[in-house]
Amino acid sequence: MSEEQKKASASGARAVERPPARGHGPMAGAGMPAEKSLNFGPSAMRLIRRLRPEWFGIIGVIVLAIASVVTSVLGPKILGEGTNLIFEGAFSKQFPEGVTQEQVIEQLRAAGQDAQADLLSGMQLIPGAGIDFMALSWVLIGVLLLYFFSSVFGWLQAYLLNDVVQRTVYRLREDIEAKINRLPLSYFDKTPRGELLSRTTNDVDNISQSLQQTLSQIVTSLLTVVGVIVMMFLISPLLSAIALVTIPRTAVITIVIAKRSQKLFVAQWKNTGELNSQIEENFTGHALVKVFGRQKEVAAVFNEKNEELYKASFGAQFISGIIMPSMMFVGNLVYVAIAVVGGLQVAAGSMRLGDIQAFIQYSRQFTQPLTQLGSMVNLLQSGVASAERVFELLDEPEEVAEVAQPAVIREPHGAVQFDHVRFGYSPDNVLMQDMNINVEPGQTIAIVGPTGAGKTTLVNLLMRFYDLGGGAIRIDGVDIAGVSRAELRARFGMVLQDTWLFSGTIRDNIKYGRPGATEEEMLAAARATYVDRFVRALPAGYDTVIDEESSNLSTGEKQLITIARAFLADPAILILDEATSSVDTRTEVLVQRAMATLRERRTSFVIAHRLSTIRDADLILVLEKGAIVEQGTHEQLLHAGGAYHALYHAQFAAPAPG
């Protein structure tokens, strides 16, 4: 995730100045709108189209699948010849040598043994010869080689398919990451973090698993069905017609059951996202939940979401799970019919025993892939349901596209101008009507006002996290609407009230402000911002690893590191969001000194909650409902006795005696 998104996420905590966010709070997420029903066909085709870059590998998969199926399908036919050699050789031994098969059959009919004569008429007998073990050994060797090569081809197919699927999912994750970087801040305001994480992790993993298991099975099963049908018709068209009765019945069963389970699979993954969102919020605000004694309420919401997920998952898996046993039942009925009719044909001499044996094997090979295709339906539905959720993310409206030839702020000095700026989070909720501000390079501008006045919104407009509804913002005379976002944000440094450090060393976190900085530059920034003072006391120094929650550093130490990071970035414009509000008085002195060093020769915008920290600001802007109601220095605004005077005395006035 990019630096600006981290900043956006941090600044997004002030929901009072934004559109109402879904799912933020211990009891959130219960009222999320239901997902629309799964549009299975288009979503499945869109998922398949993502495999196009791997067309060469897919061709290899199909070729290997054909080779594996062909060698596998030939096995029963050749093995049937081995059965014929054994069975017919045993019968041949019972008759005297020197007579022909026709003479033996005529003798049996003359003796009234027509049934035995019919049976022998379907065989290839050599009276007195017995079993040809040499021919039998070659048959067995041939079958073993066929099955061996079938397994080798199958293994190579699985290996190649795994490469195809993982490369496809790799690109999908890349697209998701790139999409997240292009999404506007408003998307993160309205989307619960757990829901977004579920789409980018659980759903992508489910897509990977579904593609891995279904593609190979579908290709192999379809090819097996075609190959087996060909072999069955070569052996017996009558028995083949009986076996083909399975196809329309299994198709009807699959379609009927699949339609019932589609919506349940969508609900399963929707509820998974909602439950993840609720769990993530509870873990994040665990201490707050305990402080207010809301464990029972939180547990009740969790149980409700867990119950909804259980019902959707159970229903989806149960209904789709009916497909396989239903198809097995149909397959067994066909198997019985083939065994009976085939036995009668052998007895009548119209088929050889080895052929009926091979046909019964083919009938099993025929029904098995159909059954497997049925069992793949639930996996395919689940994967497509997840794919649709990921595609919804990829289809979200992005930030306004950059201009074809963006302007460049070549020598930034930090002059900022708001020229008749108009902005609203929605057309019917205009926050700023006509804002005008002129800031000279190097000035410190303090922004104060009650909650919801638009302080954070003003900063977000300055950094183009949102686009204006009218007017213009200029930096050093250049309209920021014509500057690329990356170029614009590179001119800013930001220190937020809520510190953000990633898991890594202190050195890495400081250099995040400018990755190409030298060790000397990093150390200079650390010394200037008083980071070096406490880092030297750590056993590992700048190589100290900050854990995931940054729990091995105090709040003040973390804040100083963020200031050092901004110092190293050497920006033209600083945004400081009350960086001292969560530290103790002693640490506040260090942080204030570090910030004073950081502000030297830079234009600074300070979002202030403690008015005592902005007395030396060059200009104080007092905002109410998105409008500037007062502006001036600390002394001027106090003397005016207006909104600032009221805010200041509300903070510092002593309580009235009771």
Secondary structure as GFF3:
##gff-version 3
##sequence-region A 1 658
A	DSSP	alpha_helix	3	11	.	.	.	ID=ss1
A	DSSP	three_ten_helix	15	17	.	.	.	ID=ss2
A	DSSP	alpha_helix	40	49	.	.	.	ID=ss3
A	DSSP	three_ten_helix	52	54	.	.	.	ID=ss4
A	DSSP	alpha_helix	55	92	.	.	.	ID=ss5
A	DSSP	alpha_helix	101	110	.	.	.	ID=ss6
A	DSSP	alpha_helix	114	121	.	.	.	ID=ss7
A	DSSP	alpha_helix	133	182	.	.	.	ID=ss8
A	DSSP	alpha_helix	185	190	.	.	.	ID=ss9
A	DSSP	alpha_helix	193	200	.	.	.	ID=ss10
A	DSSP	alpha_helix	202	235	.	.	.	ID=ss11
A	DSSP	alpha_helix	237	244	.	.	.	ID=ss12
A	DSSP	alpha_helix	246	284	.	.	.	ID=ss13
A	DSSP	alpha_helix	286	291	.	.	.	ID=ss14
A	DSSP	alpha_helix	295	321	.	.	.	ID=ss15
A	DSSP	alpha_helix	323	347	.	.	.	ID=ss16
A	DSSP	alpha_helix	353	394	.	.	.	ID=ss17
A	DSSP	beta_strand	416	426	.	.	.	ID=ss18
A	DSSP	beta_strand	429	439	.	.	.	ID=ss19
A	DSSP	beta_strand	444	448	.	.	.	ID=ss20
A	DSSP	alpha_helix	455	462	.	.	.	ID=ss21
A	DSSP	beta_strand	470	475	.	.	.	ID=ss22
A	DSSP	beta_strand	478	479	.	.	.	ID=ss23
A	DSSP	three_ten_helix	480	482	.	.	.	ID=ss24
A	DSSP	alpha_helix	485	489	.	.	.	ID=ss25
A	DSSP	beta_strand	492	495	.	.	.	ID=ss26
A	DSSP	beta_strand	504	505	.	.	.	ID=ss27
A	DSSP	alpha_helix	506	511	.	.	.	ID=ss28
A	DSSP	alpha_helix	519	528	.	.	.	ID=ss29
A	DSSP	alpha_helix	531	535	.	.	.	ID=ss30
A	DSSP	three_ten_helix	541	543	.	.	.	ID=ss31
A	DSSP	beta_strand	545	546	.	.	.	ID=ss32
A	DSSP	alpha_helix	555	569	.	.	.	ID=ss33
A	DSSP	beta_strand	573	577	.	.	.	ID=ss34
A	DSSP	alpha_helix	585	599	.	.	.	ID=ss35
A	DSSP	beta_strand	603	607	.	.	.	ID=ss36
A	DSSP	three_ten_helix	611	614	.	.	.	ID=ss37
A	DSSP	beta_strand	619	624	.	.	.	ID=ss38
A	DSSP	beta_strand	627	632	.	.	.	ID=ss39
A	DSSP	alpha_helix	634	640	.	.	.	ID=ss40
A	DSSP	alpha_helix	643	652	.	.	.	ID=ss41
###
